[in-house]
Amino acid sequence: MKRLAPLLATVGLIATSVPLLTATQAAAAQVPGYMRQQPDWHRCSPDQPVTYECATLKVPLDYQHPQGRMLDLAISRIKTENTGKRRGVLLFNPGGPGASSLFRPVDLDTRIPKDVRDQYDLIGFDPRGVGKSSPISCGLSTNERGLGGPYRPETFASDVAWARSVADKCREKSGDVIPHITTRNTARDLDVIRAALGERKISYLGYSYGTYLGAVYSQMFPQRTDRFVLDSGVDPQRVWRGMIQVWATEAEPAFARWTRWAAERSDRYGLGTTPEEVSATFWNLVARADRDPIVHNGEKVTGENLRSEPSLFFSPYGASAVIKFLKSLAENGPGPANGDAPDLKQLLAGSRSSGATASELDTPGPGAAAAAVASDSGSDGMAVYWSVVCGDTDAWPRDPDQYARDAARDKAKYPLYGDFASNIKPCAFWQRPVEPATPMKTRANVLTVQNEWDSQTPLVSGQGLHKALKGSRMVLALGGEKHGVYLSEPASCADVTVNKYLATGRLPAADVTCQDPPPFP
């Protein structure tokens, strides 16, 4: 997600969205300056290709008051060398919220097939609040970063204190900006980029959170939407609490699939000869590690640590190898210190399947994934994450006791991650959103792309995005286990369909299902 991440707009909110758009467009007409900017392109860095250029635009902090404070918006490009085949621009967003795409054109330049590459100038950007685009911070301590822990009645008061502290610190440090760090405003920023580039329309490649950003743009600016590929989809009906909770609901079938897989290979992994035995092995290991943490090279792993990475089980091979290793440590005790030995918590986090786009995808997800966004260059990525997740929708409960009830319920229903997902978050104490979430009412002729066993934006989420975007087509890679489909390594069976769409603009006549080979161990 590297990951991810997703609530319902009410009828009342939907009813007010059209006037808001009209007001924004009217305000833009009154202040045409930021829509008529001429980027001052320059070489980004002497150690980067000379073709890789950067510029900075200005965008309003508040599009409802465009004559007020402005933010910097850092953009980059690598132009097509084949001007005769040039169609326009292809913007890229790798996820988050809180991830940079400023440096992505350099990577994409060598990875997109030539017949597609020739048609586009590749455009990267840092979303508002990120990296070089007027970065924001909440001044969070190491312990305050992340998505929160499991629910226990005896520690819930400290969970509430954590959530309140994060919200208070964000308000104190960046409270004048944070209400305007939202997906709708980032979509408006995309349209400023379009105008500054002199383009009538934009094409777009978005992964993970970037799929929601692309979907919102397609609804706010349908007449500006050209060829849009939305890869590893966020369900607009689940933004954002529901996208955290989907990690819990969808981890359960992934766990069941893993138990069957490992049982069939009991001679290799020794975790049990039936799915029931494999499941018992895991839960006994969780209970044992909670009583007596597993230690290796001075590092401890508890049962809660084991449950904090449900994405582990979306890769049966990775899960089997990790659980076998941890079971051996628990039974035999820590081995001698070894500088080459794996970091246990990184082993848990890293065993999830991730594609070659892993270096590009930057979406907060369970456990260690949130730390990746927090380290985004130039900004506190978790500040941007919470700004968007809390500020996009007013559907977060405001009563802490509601979180306690939901977490207790979901711990019983989804024992792997249910209490983590439904436990209290800083959004309970966040300021109210400045505008409603974006209804998905306008036809969007876009291509959605999904792996069957994506752990960060699970299949049900990708299907929800496809359903919400009327007119879209979906290409589903059966057996795919990565988060991020297009341009992954090894190549996905979906690439053929994506390349054809980007090259021709023609959507498949119907949804496409293809089969990826089993991942190489």
Secondary structure, 3 states (H helix, E strand, C coil): CCCCCCCCCCHHHHHHHHHHHHHHHHHHHHCHHHHCCCCCCEECCCCCCCCCEEEEEEEECCCCCCCCCEEEEEEEEECCCCHHHCCEEEEEECCCCCCCCCCHHHHHHHHCCHHHHCCEEEEEECCCCCCCCCCCCCCCCHHHCCCCCCCCHHHHHHHHHHHHHHHHHHHHHHCCCHHHCCHHHHHHHHHHHHHHCCCCCEEEEEECHHHHHHHHHHHHCHHHEEEEEEECCCCHHHCCHHHHHHHHHHHHHHHHHHHHHHHCCHHHHCCCCCHHHHHHHHHHHHHHHHHCCEEECCEEECHHHHHCCHHHHHCHHHHHHHHHHHHHHHHHCCCCCCCCCCCHHHHHHHCCCCCHHHHCCCCCCCCCHHHHHHCCCCCCHHHHHHHHHHHCCCCCCCCHHHHHHHHHHHHHHCCCCHHHHHCCCHHHHCCCCCCCCCCCCCCCCCEEEEECCCCCCCHHHHHHHHHHCCCCEEEEEECCCCCCCCCCCCCCCCHHHHHHHHHHCCCCCCCEEEECCCCCC
